[in-house]
Amino acid sequence: MTQALLVLTNLPDLASAQALAHSLVEQKLAACANILPAVQSVYRWQGALEQAEEVSVLLKTSEARYAELEAAIGALHPYAVPEIIAVPIVAGLPAYLAWVAAETKKDIQI
């Protein structure tokens, strides 16, 4: 079975997070997206200390689809440099991980 990944990204508002999540799941680049509103982010950007309220999106995907997922996030994301972090899922309910693999399996084009 292919390696499952947890991919994290933050967006500036709920509408953009929902649009991204729907697009990625519809394209089978992610099996599932969890949207977590009202995250406070503190970071340094272009030399200045920033604080912003953001919306986190947690995506479950397969390693085989990661490159396409990253490209799609980059294309759809409103930030110039979006946070895109992938963490391997080293353990989980086998049935759930099999579902992630099945839902992100690339359709064969004839």
C-alpha positions, 0 to 999 in steps of 0.5 A: 500500500502507498504511504499516506500523508497528512498535508497542512496548509493555512488560508486567510479565510473560511471561504478560500479554505472551503474552496480549496478543500472541495477542489482537492477532494473533487480532483481525488488529490485528497481523500479528506480535508478537515477545516479548522477555523480561527487559528492564530498564526505568529510569524516573521514575513519580509523582516516584520513580525506578523500575527494573523487569524487563519484557517487551517486545512488538514488534508489526507492523501497518498505519497503518489499524489503529493506532487499533484496536490502541492501543485494544485495548492500552489495554483489555488492558494491566495498567498505568494508562499503558501504553507504546504507541509507533508507529514508521513502517517506512520500508523493508523487504522488499516481500513482508514489508510486503505480508504485514503489510498483508494480515494486518491488513486489516480483514474486510469485514462484510456 
